[in-house]
Amino acid sequence: MKTLKLLFCGGLVSLLGCAGSNSAAKHSVNADEIRARASHAYDEMEPAQTAPSQKDNVQEGASETVTSISAESQVPLSDLLQTYACPNADDLRGMGIATDANSALVIAQKEISAKIQSVVIAQTEQTRQANVDASGNETLSSSFEAKTQVITRLQNAQDAKPIVMLTQSGKYGVIACMQRADAARPFVKEAALMQDSVTLALKTFEEQKHPIVKNNAFKTAREIYVRTLAVEDVLHGLGVDVGRDVKVAFDSAQQKYNDFRSQYAFYYQDENGADATASQRRLVFERISAKYPVRNAACSNGLLLKLSVSPVECIEKSLGLSCTTTLTLDGSNCNGESYFSINAKVKGNGRYDKNEAIERLDQSISNGDWFNDWANELNKWRLE
């Protein structure tokens, strides 16, 4: 009768055992598929993380003693293991079969890890579909898909307790169970640490006046926030609610960052006014504005560029005239706090007269390599 009961139960049970409940049926999966899917992601898990190598130690904490099954039994070991359910219907359940007890337990723990990963992948896909804007572009909340793969390793494998171990024909079979609260514990701690990091980065963003530091602070906050969302998805999949105070703070900062980015620009002021260098100043402005978006307006939020050009000086050389001018570009915030000052000495030579030399000078301003150093500096002030 006991054998018949085992056979009957083995045909009905789901992943959580012969509980007969809807909850168990919802978690039914193919154990071989789960182990295959988990093997690559969790091969790094060391046996020392999970349990000692002796069979007796694997048994410790199990609700059943080691049970030997006759080699002539018509019921496969895997089917017999399926008849054992976890103490709680919503426990994470793993099954492992190997030639020694410890390896079987490790496989069972890896299967539990794979189930956590499956929950995360499903939840992430749901989040991705729910976070697409009217243009079809994925928003920030969906950008953490790849990151979930690296945070779902079972960090506290020792909490996956073996509840039964069977032996048959030299093989050991183990059923391990883990309460969802135990599986969630390391992720709760990780989420709290990352939320603190997001809060600190957002504080730096709010207080900082330097545009590059301000921009980088928000990017740091965003990167950590994305990781926080991924961890929160793990917890959500495990049935654990987490506080969303950091979301409110981040959403507020995101709006401020959008305003900051929309207002940020290169603002240009000509320091010379109307004088003989007007032609050279116009050529410098054209050179800058061809490569960078520059606003010739009052500075509101961004980098203020002030150009000054020295009067052209021409001197006689052995092969003609040489005309020279010095170009200076100062960068500051809108309140005048200096960030940098760069200059370039540009010249043009003429064999016949001053007009030819100045024409060559203007050509050098328009096309000369002197601008490379300026571009290197100005590139630092672009917001990526």
Short mmCIF file of the C-alpha atoms (twelve columns), coordinates in Angstrom:
data_MODEL
# 
_entry.id   MODEL 
# 
loop_
_atom_site.group_PDB 
_atom_site.id 
_atom_site.type_symbol 
_atom_site.label_atom_id 
_atom_site.label_alt_id 
_atom_site.label_comp_id 
_atom_site.label_asym_id 
_atom_site.label_seq_id 
_atom_site.Cartn_x 
_atom_site.Cartn_y 
_atom_site.Cartn_z 
_atom_site.pdbx_PDB_model_num 
ATOM 1   C CA . MET A 1   0.000  0.000  0.000   1 
ATOM 2   C CA . LYS A 2   2.795  2.433  0.814   1 
ATOM 3   C CA . THR A 3   4.363  1.860  -2.627  1 
ATOM 4   C CA . LEU A 4   1.019  2.417  -4.344  1 
ATOM 5   C CA . LYS A 5   0.537  5.589  -2.354  1 
ATOM 6   C CA . LEU A 6   3.959  6.861  -3.403  1 
ATOM 7   C CA . LEU A 7   3.251  6.081  -7.062  1 
ATOM 8   C CA . PHE A 8   -0.130 7.796  -6.951  1 
ATOM 9   C CA . CYS A 9   1.275  10.868 -5.218  1 
ATOM 10  C CA . GLY A 10  4.254  11.041 -7.581  1 
ATOM 11  C CA . GLY A 11  1.873  11.364 -10.509 1 
ATOM 12  C CA . LEU A 12  0.020  14.302 -8.987  1 
ATOM 13  C CA . VAL A 13  2.559  16.365 -7.133  1 
ATOM 14  C CA . SER A 14  3.887  19.677 -8.384  1 
ATOM 15  C CA . LEU A 15  7.268  21.231 -7.718  1 
ATOM 16  C CA . LEU A 16  6.391  21.763 -4.056  1 
ATOM 17  C CA . GLY A 17  5.373  18.145 -3.527  1 
ATOM 18  C CA . CYS A 18  2.206  16.225 -3.025  1 
ATOM 19  C CA . ALA A 19  0.378  19.064 -1.368  1 
ATOM 20  C CA . GLY A 20  -2.486 19.095 -3.843  1 
ATOM 21  C CA . SER A 21  -2.904 22.855 -3.498  1 
ATOM 22  C CA . ASN A 22  -3.206 25.463 -6.236  1 
ATOM 23  C CA . SER A 23  -0.135 27.189 -4.819  1 
ATOM 24  C CA . ALA A 24  1.958  24.109 -5.435  1 
ATOM 25  C CA . ALA A 25  0.623  23.682 -8.939  1 
ATOM 26  C CA . LYS A 26  1.602  27.207 -9.910  1 
ATOM 27  C CA . HIS A 27  5.253  26.501 -9.146  1 
ATOM 28  C CA . SER A 28  5.484  23.281 -11.185 1 
ATOM 29  C CA . VAL A 29  8.607  23.208 -13.361 1 
ATOM 30  C CA . ASN A 30  10.877 20.663 -15.005 1 
ATOM 31  C CA . ALA A 31  13.714 19.982 -12.558 1 
ATOM 32  C CA . ASP A 32  16.227 19.031 -15.268 1 
ATOM 33  C CA . GLU A 33  15.494 22.255 -17.133 1 
ATOM 34  C CA . ILE A 34  15.984 24.312 -13.983 1 
ATOM 35  C CA . ARG A 35  19.298 22.645 -13.190 1 
ATOM 36  C CA . ALA A 36  20.532 23.137 -16.762 1 
ATOM 37  C CA . ARG A 37  19.528 26.808 -16.720 1 
ATOM 38  C CA . ALA A 38  21.176 27.376 -13.381 1 
ATOM 39  C CA . SER A 39  24.420 25.518 -13.985 1 
ATOM 40  C CA . HIS A 40  26.127 28.252 -15.973 1 
ATOM 41  C CA . ALA A 41  25.156 31.144 -13.706 1 
ATOM 42  C CA . TYR A 42  25.873 29.373 -10.451 1 
ATOM 43  C CA . ASP A 43  28.809 27.061 -11.137 1 
ATOM 44  C CA . GLU A 44  30.900 29.431 -9.026  1 
ATOM 45  C CA . MET A 45  29.045 28.426 -5.870  1 
ATOM 46  C CA . GLU A 46  31.507 26.497 -3.743  1 
ATOM 47  C CA . PRO A 47  30.452 23.425 -1.791  1 
ATOM 48  C CA . ALA A 48  31.902 25.039 1.349   1 
ATOM 49  C CA . GLN A 49  29.187 27.663 1.001   1 
ATOM 50  C CA . THR A 50  26.462 25.128 1.339   1 
ATOM 51  C CA . ALA A 51  27.271 22.144 3.503   1 
ATOM 52  C CA . PRO A 52  30.079 19.912 4.738   1 
ATOM 53  C CA . SER A 53  31.058 16.961 2.619   1 
ATOM 54  C CA . GLN A 54  30.013 14.206 5.023   1 
ATOM 55  C CA . LYS A 55  26.668 12.562 4.473   1 
ATOM 56  C CA . ASP A 56  25.810 12.753 8.176   1 
ATOM 57  C CA . ASN A 57  26.149 16.545 8.120   1 
ATOM 58  C CA . VAL A 58  23.778 16.805 5.161   1 
ATOM 59  C CA . GLN A 59  21.224 14.945 7.223   1 
ATOM 60  C CA . GLU A 60  21.506 17.401 10.111  1 
ATOM 61  C CA . GLY A 61  18.343 19.465 10.352  1 
ATOM 62  C CA . ALA A 62  16.400 17.191 7.979   1 
ATOM 63  C CA . SER A 63  12.982 16.027 9.036   1 
ATOM 64  C CA . GLU A 64  13.684 12.509 7.774   1 
ATOM 65  C CA . THR A 65  16.572 10.107 8.256   1 
ATOM 66  C CA . VAL A 66  18.414 8.600  5.289   1 
ATOM 67  C CA . THR A 67  16.103 6.139  3.606   1 
ATOM 68  C CA . SER A 68  17.457 3.353  1.401   1 
ATOM 69  C CA . ILE A 69  15.368 2.310  -1.588  1 
ATOM 70  C CA . SER A 70  15.636 -1.190 -2.991  1 
ATOM 71  C CA . ALA A 71  17.606 -1.384 -6.204  1 
ATOM 72  C CA . GLU A 72  14.788 -3.462 -7.645  1 
ATOM 73  C CA . SER A 73  12.242 -0.685 -7.006  1 
ATOM 74  C CA . GLN A 74  10.257 0.212  -10.109 1 
ATOM 75  C CA . VAL A 75  9.920  3.830  -8.960  1 
ATOM 76  C CA . PRO A 76  12.787 6.104  -10.068 1 
ATOM 77  C CA . LEU A 77  14.551 8.073  -7.357  1 
ATOM 78  C CA . SER A 78  13.461 11.393 -8.922  1 
ATOM 79  C CA . ASP A 79  9.799  10.354 -8.776  1 
ATOM 80  C CA . LEU A 80  10.121 9.313  -5.160  1 
ATOM 81  C CA . LEU A 81  11.674 12.673 -4.272  1 
ATOM 82  C CA . GLN A 82  8.785  14.482 -5.910  1 
ATOM 83  C CA . THR A 83  6.450  13.076 -3.283  1 
ATOM 84  C CA . TYR A 84  8.060  15.173 -0.534  1 
ATOM 85  C CA . ALA A 85  6.730  18.680 -0.024  1 
ATOM 86  C CA . CYS A 86  8.264  21.556 1.915   1 
ATOM 87  C CA . PRO A 87  6.836  22.409 5.351   1 
ATOM 88  C CA . ASN A 88  5.313  25.638 3.958   1 
ATOM 89  C CA . ALA A 89  3.508  25.782 0.646   1 
ATOM 90  C CA . ASP A 90  5.378  28.914 -0.503  1 
ATOM 91  C CA . ASP A 91  8.861  27.707 0.445   1 
ATOM 92  C CA . LEU A 92  11.469 27.586 -2.308  1 
ATOM 93  C CA . ARG A 93  12.086 23.927 -3.047  1 
ATOM 94  C CA . GLY A 94  15.062 22.303 -4.728  1 
ATOM 95  C CA . MET A 95  15.862 18.727 -5.677  1 
ATOM 96  C CA . GLY A 96  19.300 17.246 -6.303  1 
ATOM 97  C CA . ILE A 97  20.557 13.789 -7.290  1 
ATOM 98  C CA . ALA A 98  24.255 12.878 -7.289  1 
ATOM 99  C CA . THR A 99  26.681 10.127 -6.343  1 
ATOM 100 C CA . ASP A 100 27.313 11.701 -2.937  1 
ATOM 101 C CA . ALA A 101 25.104 13.465 -0.448  1 
ATOM 102 C CA . ASN A 102 26.878 16.824 -0.471  1 
ATOM 103 C CA . SER A 103 26.794 17.158 -4.260  1 
ATOM 104 C CA . ALA A 104 23.108 16.338 -4.248  1 
ATOM 105 C CA . LEU A 105 22.500 19.114 -1.711  1 
ATOM 106 C CA . VAL A 106 24.512 21.618 -3.799  1 
ATOM 107 C CA . ILE A 107 22.400 20.761 -6.861  1 
ATOM 108 C CA . ALA A 108 19.224 21.258 -4.830  1 
ATOM 109 C CA . GLN A 109 20.487 24.651 -3.649  1 
ATOM 110 C CA . LYS A 110 21.380 25.654 -7.205  1 
ATOM 111 C CA . GLU A 111 17.852 24.783 -8.255  1 
ATOM 112 C CA . ILE A 112 16.536 27.131 -5.595  1 
ATOM 113 C CA . SER A 113 18.862 29.820 -6.957  1 
ATOM 114 C CA . ALA A 114 17.507 29.220 -10.444 1 
ATOM 115 C CA . LYS A 115 13.967 29.672 -9.167  1 
ATOM 116 C CA . ILE A 116 14.905 33.027 -7.657  1 
ATOM 117 C CA . GLN A 117 16.414 33.976 -11.009 1 
ATOM 118 C CA . SER A 118 13.285 32.828 -12.855 1 
ATOM 119 C CA . VAL A 119 11.128 35.011 -10.613 1 
ATOM 120 C CA . VAL A 120 13.394 37.993 -11.307 1 
ATOM 121 C CA . ILE A 121 13.422 37.473 -15.078 1 
ATOM 122 C CA . ALA A 122 9.637  37.210 -15.191 1 
ATOM 123 C CA . GLN A 123 9.191  40.292 -13.000 1 
ATOM 124 C CA . THR A 124 11.759 42.242 -15.025 1 
ATOM 125 C CA . GLU A 125 9.967  41.446 -18.279 1 
ATOM 126 C CA . GLN A 126 6.725  42.638 -16.734 1 
ATOM 127 C CA . THR A 127 8.416  45.852 -15.601 1 
ATOM 128 C CA . ARG A 128 9.960  46.381 -19.049 1 
ATOM 129 C CA . GLN A 129 6.590  46.078 -20.767 1 
ATOM 130 C CA . ALA A 130 5.012  48.478 -18.291 1 
ATOM 131 C CA . ASN A 131 7.691  51.146 -18.756 1 
ATOM 132 C CA . VAL A 132 7.577  52.099 -22.410 1 
ATOM 133 C CA . ASP A 133 6.664  55.653 -23.258 1 
ATOM 134 C CA . ALA A 134 4.377  56.892 -26.000 1 
ATOM 135 C CA . SER A 135 7.207  56.853 -28.529 1 
ATOM 136 C CA . GLY A 136 8.028  53.247 -27.779 1 
ATOM 137 C CA . ASN A 137 11.294 54.080 -26.057 1 
ATOM 138 C CA . GLU A 138 12.185 52.095 -22.990 1 
ATOM 139 C CA . THR A 139 12.472 54.253 -19.904 1 
ATOM 140 C CA . LEU A 140 14.983 54.163 -17.080 1 
ATOM 141 C CA . SER A 141 13.101 51.597 -15.019 1 
ATOM 142 C CA . SER A 142 13.612 48.890 -17.641 1 
ATOM 143 C CA . SER A 143 17.334 49.400 -18.161 1 
ATOM 144 C CA . PHE A 144 18.370 47.058 -15.351 1 
ATOM 145 C CA . GLU A 145 17.485 43.803 -17.132 1 
ATOM 146 C CA . ALA A 146 21.076 42.712 -17.643 1 
ATOM 147 C CA . LYS A 147 22.011 43.610 -14.070 1 
ATOM 148 C CA . THR A 148 19.527 41.181 -12.510 1 
ATOM 149 C CA . GLN A 149 21.551 38.251 -13.781 1 
ATOM 150 C CA . VAL A 150 24.461 38.990 -11.465 1 
ATOM 151 C CA . ILE A 151 22.611 39.639 -8.212  1 
ATOM 152 C CA . THR A 152 20.404 36.575 -7.891  1 
ATOM 153 C CA . ARG A 153 23.012 34.099 -6.693  1 
ATOM 154 C CA . LEU A 154 21.911 32.323 -3.534  1 
ATOM 155 C CA . GLN A 155 24.004 34.270 -1.051  1 
ATOM 156 C CA . ASN A 156 22.919 32.328 2.038   1 
ATOM 157 C CA . ALA A 157 22.794 28.768 0.762   1 
ATOM 158 C CA . GLN A 158 23.125 27.425 4.291   1 
ATOM 159 C CA . ASP A 159 19.490 28.439 4.884   1 
ATOM 160 C CA . ALA A 160 18.335 25.956 2.246   1 
ATOM 161 C CA . LYS A 161 17.644 23.066 4.628   1 
ATOM 162 C CA . PRO A 162 17.536 19.427 3.508   1 
ATOM 163 C CA . ILE A 163 14.250 17.846 4.587   1 
ATOM 164 C CA . VAL A 164 14.815 14.371 3.189   1 
ATOM 165 C CA . MET A 165 17.590 12.273 1.688   1 
ATOM 166 C CA . LEU A 166 17.029 9.025  -0.167  1 
ATOM 167 C CA . THR A 167 19.565 6.560  -1.544  1 
ATOM 168 C CA . GLN A 168 19.043 4.180  -4.418  1 
ATOM 169 C CA . SER A 169 21.571 2.159  -6.378  1 
ATOM 170 C CA . GLY A 170 24.545 4.221  -5.194  1 
ATOM 171 C CA . LYS A 171 22.878 7.601  -5.793  1 
ATOM 172 C CA . TYR A 172 21.708 10.138 -3.255  1 
ATOM 173 C CA . GLY A 173 18.641 12.294 -3.658  1 
ATOM 174 C CA . VAL A 174 18.022 15.398 -1.564  1 
ATOM 175 C CA . ILE A 175 15.051 17.723 -1.206  1 
ATOM 176 C CA . ALA A 176 16.001 21.133 0.238   1 
ATOM 177 C CA . CYS A 177 13.630 23.905 1.263   1 
ATOM 178 C CA . MET A 178 14.182 27.571 1.967   1 
ATOM 179 C CA . GLN A 179 11.745 30.044 3.398   1 
ATOM 180 C CA . ARG A 180 11.295 33.107 1.197   1 
ATOM 181 C CA . ALA A 181 12.137 35.370 4.135   1 
ATOM 182 C CA . ASP A 182 15.513 33.623 4.448   1 
ATOM 183 C CA . ALA A 183 16.180 33.949 0.713   1 
ATOM 184 C CA . ALA A 184 15.284 37.644 0.873   1 
ATOM 185 C CA . ARG A 185 17.468 38.530 3.873   1 
ATOM 186 C CA . PRO A 186 20.733 39.376 2.030   1 
ATOM 187 C CA . PHE A 187 18.819 41.335 -0.615  1 
ATOM 188 C CA . VAL A 188 17.034 43.385 2.056   1 
ATOM 189 C CA . LYS A 189 20.420 44.386 3.446   1 
ATOM 190 C CA . GLU A 190 21.798 45.142 -0.024  1 
ATOM 191 C CA . ALA A 191 18.756 47.254 -0.926  1 
ATOM 192 C CA . ALA A 192 19.127 49.340 2.255   1 
ATOM 193 C CA . LEU A 193 22.823 50.019 1.549   1 
ATOM 194 C CA . MET A 194 22.149 51.039 -2.035  1 
ATOM 195 C CA . GLN A 195 19.259 53.288 -1.055  1 
ATOM 196 C CA . ASP A 196 21.625 55.107 1.309   1 
ATOM 197 C CA . SER A 197 24.137 55.469 -1.542  1 
ATOM 198 C CA . VAL A 198 21.469 56.882 -3.851  1 
ATOM 199 C CA . THR A 199 20.430 59.398 -1.185  1 
ATOM 200 C CA . LEU A 200 24.036 60.547 -0.708  1 
ATOM 201 C CA . ALA A 201 24.639 60.953 -4.457  1 
ATOM 202 C CA . LEU A 202 21.390 62.897 -4.858  1 
ATOM 203 C CA . LYS A 203 22.421 65.204 -2.008  1 
ATOM 204 C CA . THR A 204 25.686 65.934 -3.844  1 
ATOM 205 C CA . PHE A 205 23.720 66.630 -7.016  1 
ATOM 206 C CA . GLU A 206 21.403 69.041 -5.228  1 
ATOM 207 C CA . GLU A 207 24.179 70.987 -3.498  1 
ATOM 208 C CA . GLN A 208 26.836 71.078 -6.207  1 
ATOM 209 C CA . LYS A 209 27.229 74.165 -8.404  1 
ATOM 210 C CA . HIS A 210 30.013 72.920 -10.667 1 
ATOM 211 C CA . PRO A 211 28.190 71.603 -13.764 1 
ATOM 212 C CA . ILE A 212 30.479 68.651 -14.445 1 
ATOM 213 C CA . VAL A 213 30.485 67.487 -10.821 1 
ATOM 214 C CA . LYS A 214 26.717 68.043 -10.662 1 
ATOM 215 C CA . ASN A 215 26.186 66.012 -13.818 1 
ATOM 216 C CA . ASN A 216 28.426 63.180 -12.629 1 
ATOM 217 C CA . ALA A 217 26.719 63.081 -9.232  1 
ATOM 218 C CA . PHE A 218 23.353 62.507 -10.839 1 
ATOM 219 C CA . LYS A 219 24.762 59.865 -13.188 1 
ATOM 220 C CA . THR A 220 26.210 58.063 -10.148 1 
ATOM 221 C CA . ALA A 221 22.854 58.281 -8.361  1 
ATOM 222 C CA . ARG A 222 21.090 56.949 -11.449 1 
ATOM 223 C CA . GLU A 223 23.454 54.013 -11.811 1 
ATOM 224 C CA . ILE A 224 22.989 52.985 -8.168  1 
ATOM 225 C CA . TYR A 225 19.248 53.564 -8.411  1 
ATOM 226 C CA . VAL A 226 19.035 51.211 -11.376 1 
ATOM 227 C CA . ARG A 227 20.798 48.530 -9.315  1 
ATOM 228 C CA . THR A 228 18.423 49.271 -6.439  1 
ATOM 229 C CA . LEU A 229 15.455 48.656 -8.732  1 
ATOM 230 C CA . ALA A 230 16.921 45.304 -9.708  1 
ATOM 231 C CA . VAL A 231 17.368 44.228 -6.087  1 
ATOM 232 C CA . GLU A 232 13.869 45.437 -5.273  1 
ATOM 233 C CA . ASP A 233 12.586 43.264 -8.099  1 
ATOM 234 C CA . VAL A 234 14.247 40.253 -6.486  1 
ATOM 235 C CA . LEU A 235 12.529 41.109 -3.208  1 
ATOM 236 C CA . HIS A 236 9.205  41.688 -4.918  1 
ATOM 237 C CA . GLY A 237 9.475  38.278 -6.548  1 
ATOM 238 C CA . LEU A 238 10.129 36.779 -3.122  1 
ATOM 239 C CA . GLY A 239 7.039  38.452 -1.714  1 
ATOM 240 C CA . VAL A 240 8.876  41.108 0.316   1 
ATOM 241 C CA . ASP A 241 7.717  44.729 0.174   1 
ATOM 242 C CA . VAL A 242 10.396 47.401 0.365   1 
ATOM 243 C CA . GLY A 243 10.098 51.101 1.088   1 
ATOM 244 C CA . ARG A 244 9.954  53.371 -1.944  1 
ATOM 245 C CA . ASP A 245 11.093 56.626 -0.318  1 
ATOM 246 C CA . VAL A 246 14.172 56.621 -2.533  1 
ATOM 247 C CA . LYS A 247 11.941 56.479 -5.621  1 
ATOM 248 C CA . VAL A 248 10.181 59.683 -4.604  1 
ATOM 249 C CA . ALA A 249 13.536 61.401 -4.045  1 
ATOM 250 C CA . PHE A 250 14.953 60.128 -7.318  1 
ATOM 251 C CA . ASP A 251 11.907 61.148 -9.353  1 
ATOM 252 C CA . SER A 252 12.167 64.662 -7.911  1 
ATOM 253 C CA . ALA A 253 15.893 64.832 -8.691  1 
ATOM 254 C CA . GLN A 254 15.257 63.475 -12.191 1 
ATOM 255 C CA . GLN A 255 12.977 66.427 -12.940 1 
ATOM 256 C CA . LYS A 256 15.557 68.870 -11.610 1 
ATOM 257 C CA . TYR A 257 18.235 67.162 -13.667 1 
ATOM 258 C CA . ASN A 258 16.089 67.427 -16.792 1 
ATOM 259 C CA . ASP A 259 15.697 71.162 -16.148 1 
ATOM 260 C CA . PHE A 260 19.430 71.501 -15.526 1 
ATOM 261 C CA . ARG A 261 20.251 69.731 -18.797 1 
ATOM 262 C CA . SER A 262 17.727 71.716 -20.815 1 
ATOM 263 C CA . GLN A 263 19.169 75.023 -19.583 1 
ATOM 264 C CA . TYR A 264 22.824 74.044 -19.725 1 
ATOM 265 C CA . ALA A 265 24.685 75.553 -22.673 1 
ATOM 266 C CA . PHE A 266 27.840 77.348 -23.767 1 
ATOM 267 C CA . TYR A 267 27.157 81.075 -23.518 1 
ATOM 268 C CA . TYR A 268 29.388 83.436 -25.476 1 
ATOM 269 C CA . GLN A 269 30.506 86.977 -24.751 1 
ATOM 270 C CA . ASP A 270 32.847 89.120 -26.830 1 
ATOM 271 C CA . GLU A 271 35.121 91.147 -24.550 1 
ATOM 272 C CA . ASN A 272 36.633 93.471 -27.165 1 
ATOM 273 C CA . GLY A 273 33.626 95.367 -28.396 1 
ATOM 274 C CA . ALA A 274 33.990 97.293 -31.647 1 
ATOM 275 C CA . ASP A 275 37.665 97.597 -32.549 1 
ATOM 276 C CA . ALA A 276 40.138 96.631 -35.255 1 
ATOM 277 C CA . THR A 277 40.083 92.934 -34.262 1 
ATOM 278 C CA . ALA A 278 36.392 92.462 -35.119 1 
ATOM 279 C CA . SER A 279 37.241 90.302 -38.133 1 
ATOM 280 C CA . GLN A 280 39.454 87.966 -36.097 1 
ATOM 281 C CA . ARG A 281 36.871 87.702 -33.286 1 
ATOM 282 C CA . ARG A 282 34.173 86.760 -35.767 1 
ATOM 283 C CA . LEU A 283 36.381 84.015 -37.190 1 
ATOM 284 C CA . VAL A 284 37.062 82.607 -33.694 1 
ATOM 285 C CA . PHE A 285 33.342 82.587 -32.897 1 
ATOM 286 C CA . GLU A 286 32.611 80.769 -36.144 1 
ATOM 287 C CA . ARG A 287 35.263 78.211 -35.272 1 
ATOM 288 C CA . ILE A 288 33.763 77.572 -31.833 1 
ATOM 289 C CA . SER A 289 30.120 77.581 -32.910 1 
ATOM 290 C CA . ALA A 290 30.827 75.151 -35.764 1 
ATOM 291 C CA . LYS A 291 31.795 72.474 -33.222 1 
ATOM 292 C CA . TYR A 292 29.720 73.407 -30.160 1 
ATOM 293 C CA . PRO A 293 26.196 74.741 -29.623 1 
ATOM 294 C CA . VAL A 294 26.830 78.280 -28.412 1 
ATOM 295 C CA . ARG A 295 24.232 80.809 -27.274 1 
ATOM 296 C CA . ASN A 296 25.070 84.426 -27.862 1 
ATOM 297 C CA . ALA A 297 22.823 85.545 -24.993 1 
ATOM 298 C CA . ALA A 298 22.796 86.337 -21.296 1 
ATOM 299 C CA . CYS A 299 24.119 83.377 -19.300 1 
ATOM 300 C CA . SER A 300 21.453 81.554 -17.286 1 
ATOM 301 C CA . ASN A 301 22.901 78.121 -16.518 1 
ATOM 302 C CA . GLY A 302 26.005 76.699 -18.093 1 
ATOM 303 C CA . LEU A 303 29.501 77.615 -19.198 1 
ATOM 304 C CA . LEU A 304 30.182 81.275 -19.897 1 
ATOM 305 C CA . LEU A 305 32.861 81.799 -22.590 1 
ATOM 306 C CA . LYS A 306 34.561 85.171 -22.859 1 
ATOM 307 C CA . LEU A 307 36.804 85.803 -25.849 1 
ATOM 308 C CA . SER A 308 39.424 88.482 -26.080 1 
ATOM 309 C CA . VAL A 309 41.721 89.118 -29.041 1 
ATOM 310 C CA . SER A 310 44.875 91.215 -28.818 1 
ATOM 311 C CA . PRO A 311 45.542 93.870 -31.459 1 
ATOM 312 C CA . VAL A 312 47.307 92.498 -34.531 1 
ATOM 313 C CA . GLU A 313 51.029 93.241 -34.531 1 
ATOM 314 C CA . CYS A 314 53.019 93.099 -37.755 1 
ATOM 315 C CA . ILE A 315 56.805 93.126 -38.017 1 
ATOM 316 C CA . GLU A 316 59.266 92.961 -40.871 1 
ATOM 317 C CA . LYS A 317 60.939 89.611 -41.478 1 
ATOM 318 C CA . SER A 318 63.636 88.612 -43.927 1 
ATOM 319 C CA . LEU A 319 60.994 87.100 -46.235 1 
ATOM 320 C CA . GLY A 320 58.285 89.720 -45.711 1 
ATOM 321 C CA . LEU A 321 55.787 90.696 -43.021 1 
ATOM 322 C CA . SER A 322 54.644 88.545 -40.090 1 
ATOM 323 C CA . CYS A 323 51.402 89.501 -38.335 1 
ATOM 324 C CA . THR A 324 50.501 88.019 -34.937 1 
ATOM 325 C CA . THR A 325 47.571 88.080 -32.520 1 
ATOM 326 C CA . THR A 326 46.858 86.340 -29.213 1 
ATOM 327 C CA . LEU A 327 43.471 84.714 -28.683 1 
ATOM 328 C CA . THR A 328 42.282 84.178 -25.113 1 
ATOM 329 C CA . LEU A 329 39.212 82.238 -24.031 1 
ATOM 330 C CA . ASP A 330 38.070 82.309 -20.410 1 
ATOM 331 C CA . GLY A 331 35.507 79.843 -19.057 1 
ATOM 332 C CA . SER A 332 33.451 80.457 -15.951 1 
ATOM 333 C CA . ASN A 333 30.012 79.896 -14.488 1 
ATOM 334 C CA . CYS A 334 27.310 82.497 -14.991 1 
ATOM 335 C CA . ASN A 335 28.313 84.225 -11.757 1 
ATOM 336 C CA . GLY A 336 31.883 84.692 -12.923 1 
ATOM 337 C CA . GLU A 337 33.588 81.900 -10.981 1 
ATOM 338 C CA . SER A 338 36.569 80.992 -13.146 1 
ATOM 339 C CA . TYR A 339 36.960 77.442 -14.451 1 
ATOM 340 C CA . PHE A 340 39.755 77.802 -17.028 1 
ATOM 341 C CA . SER A 341 41.687 80.200 -19.269 1 
ATOM 342 C CA . ILE A 342 43.256 79.086 -22.546 1 
ATOM 343 C CA . ASN A 343 45.062 81.056 -25.209 1 
ATOM 344 C CA . ALA A 344 46.682 80.656 -28.594 1 
ATOM 345 C CA . LYS A 345 49.176 82.754 -30.491 1 
ATOM 346 C CA . VAL A 346 48.301 82.826 -34.193 1 
ATOM 347 C CA . LYS A 347 50.331 84.368 -36.991 1 
ATOM 348 C CA . GLY A 348 50.286 84.892 -40.733 1 
ATOM 349 C CA . ASN A 349 53.143 85.719 -43.111 1 
ATOM 350 C CA . GLY A 350 53.032 87.804 -46.278 1 
ATOM 351 C CA . ARG A 351 55.772 88.286 -48.832 1 
ATOM 352 C CA . TYR A 352 54.438 91.487 -50.311 1 
ATOM 353 C CA . ASP A 353 52.394 93.596 -47.929 1 
ATOM 354 C CA . LYS A 354 50.437 93.766 -44.654 1 
ATOM 355 C CA . ASN A 355 47.128 92.887 -46.296 1 
ATOM 356 C CA . GLU A 356 48.545 89.583 -47.486 1 
ATOM 357 C CA . ALA A 357 49.952 88.822 -44.010 1 
ATOM 358 C CA . ILE A 358 46.622 89.584 -42.289 1 
ATOM 359 C CA . GLU A 359 44.790 87.453 -44.860 1 
ATOM 360 C CA . ARG A 360 47.100 84.556 -44.003 1 
ATOM 361 C CA . LEU A 361 46.514 85.285 -40.286 1 
ATOM 362 C CA . ASP A 362 42.764 85.050 -40.789 1 
ATOM 363 C CA . GLN A 363 43.179 81.763 -42.657 1 
ATOM 364 C CA . SER A 364 45.168 80.382 -39.737 1 
ATOM 365 C CA . ILE A 365 42.434 81.416 -37.311 1 
ATOM 366 C CA . SER A 366 39.864 79.628 -39.457 1 
ATOM 367 C CA . ASN A 367 41.850 76.446 -40.127 1 
ATOM 368 C CA . GLY A 368 44.921 76.301 -37.877 1 
ATOM 369 C CA . ASP A 369 45.815 73.466 -35.519 1 
ATOM 370 C CA . TRP A 370 45.840 75.862 -32.541 1 
ATOM 371 C CA . PHE A 371 42.148 75.078 -32.032 1 
ATOM 372 C CA . ASN A 372 42.877 71.439 -31.094 1 
ATOM 373 C CA . ASP A 373 43.991 72.466 -27.604 1 
ATOM 374 C CA . TRP A 374 40.872 74.563 -27.188 1 
ATOM 375 C CA . ALA A 375 38.683 71.685 -28.329 1 
ATOM 376 C CA . ASN A 376 40.321 69.363 -25.777 1 
ATOM 377 C CA . GLU A 377 39.353 71.770 -23.007 1 
ATOM 378 C CA . LEU A 378 35.859 72.527 -24.269 1 
ATOM 379 C CA . ASN A 379 35.101 68.825 -24.699 1 
ATOM 380 C CA . LYS A 380 35.480 68.409 -20.947 1 
ATOM 381 C CA . TRP A 381 32.492 70.696 -20.430 1 
ATOM 382 C CA . ARG A 382 30.080 68.800 -22.592 1 
ATOM 383 C CA . LEU A 383 27.480 66.914 -20.562 1 
ATOM 384 C CA . GLU A 384 27.358 63.281 -21.558 1 
# 
